């Protein structure tokens, strides 16, 4: 367990609760600050879509009663929090008898798979590139090439995704444009299916990794430059340790901690971004389900996925926070030193 | 490279330092990024004088015209038109400032809140510091798109101002953290202690003594926040949940995607808004990186000061 103290874990878990609570409360509170209630909005949008809805007012009233929208706001809020805790968002509005959770659940493995692979790759590659850029001993030719990898850094993932679809699927025609797997391949645990899934995952993965790694690289570069000037780093070089050992054990190991914190803070953006990537690629994850529920006005599914995104992000941050002291035992002892 | 040999003997180090061209603000990345943004702003400002922006609205032009350099294109719609009868050039002229405005508004609000809360946390310390830091850390983690979509599912954003207000909710934690840490380090500096001893009011210390010293940091955070807010707004608009009255870059992408412009080969429909956004994001990104280097000389690398 290394440097994990009970106090630290408790503090991080509290932070996890607080983040989810604030996020979930925001999604509850802000829409209710304005005038008008959700049901009227929903029905009026249905009217826009379908031209005319008979007995609109009665529908509004019955929905309001069903969802308890006439109750005091605190009662509604507590009921909402209860539903969030139980992962219960009611029935899907468009596929009525199916609970919203059952529509979202099959999409989860796709999303988590894409997210975990994409974030690990982007952070791993980004940190290595950044560390090499900040290391004084990096060969000059590499120093000149590496900044090129930052070219796409400022482009939003999904826009890069559109460009990738255009180039690789429509123009060069070497990779599939959309979907999680081909229609003529049956989902089964065999090589045809797996390779098909991998082929479909290349472009979404690329659009996230290529555009997000630059951020970590830039941060890591700055940290590495700082480490270069530390006494222990000079000593390690003076002792005649091999450059690789100095680079990894003395350079990266010490510079990576603030980078991990930055990564944790950037996780929300990564998850927002990959949601849009899934939409662009019609990738069968939660992002695509979210888009379909937006176009179909399926509010319970939308709420479910939005809160899920908040929970996934907070959990990812918690995991990274708990990983931190294992890499650097100083963290749990920092409290007394910092204050 | 020995510096002594290249320096004119009459020129003392003191006079070299006051050389205006030696200013850290003459950072290439910052200047290039800034010029890009100025050009983009000029495009939006001057565009309406040269082109009829009414053509950005539905059914104002013939549909599906390719740009003028392609077969069947017409010089009346130089960048072509899309399936709802909008002129692409007019859409860009209207859409680019709309997207920029959201970003600047949200980032300005976020900066204001951030400076206020950050200095409160840094100054008062103790319980205040703890509460502000904990809340800002939590909000920093929350994926803004999730909250935006959840809100947009209930209330239609009537205009971009409302959207900017909501985006500002996610733009304050960054500046707050920054200002707090800066206040904590600056507080220990001699000139601040001097001001404290001279009984200068706290607000004056904050804005006269401290803020000018954190300007590059604040500016970097500001430009970063602008592109963050534009990214949030564009994502929402691209999903079809943004304000629909004013054409914005995200909305053009949404229409292009929902009308399968990619499959239909209408490059002139989906590419211009994406290119415009890439140019905007690159501009702000270069500015942010440049400002970071101005604020933190270490980042300028080992060469010639990052210039």
Interface residues (C-beta under 8 A of the other chain):
Chain A: X15 X18 X19 X22 X23 X26 X27 X30 X31 X32 X34 X36 X38 X41 X45 X136 X153 X154 X155 X156 X158 X159 X162 X163 X165 X166 X170 X177 X218 X221 X222 X225 X226 X264 X265 X267 X268 X269 X271 X272 X273 X275 X276 X279 X280 X290 X291 X294 X295 X299 X302 X303 X305 X306 X307 X309 X310 X313 X314 X317
Chain B: X134 X135 X137 X138 X139 X140 X141 X142 X143 X144 X145 X146 X147 X149 X150 X151 X153 X154 X155 X156 X166 X169 X227 X228 X231 X232 X234 X235 X238 X239 X240 X241 X253 X257 X262 X263 X265 X267 X270 X274 X277 X278 X281 X282 X284 X285 X286 X289 X292 X296 X298 X299 X301 X302
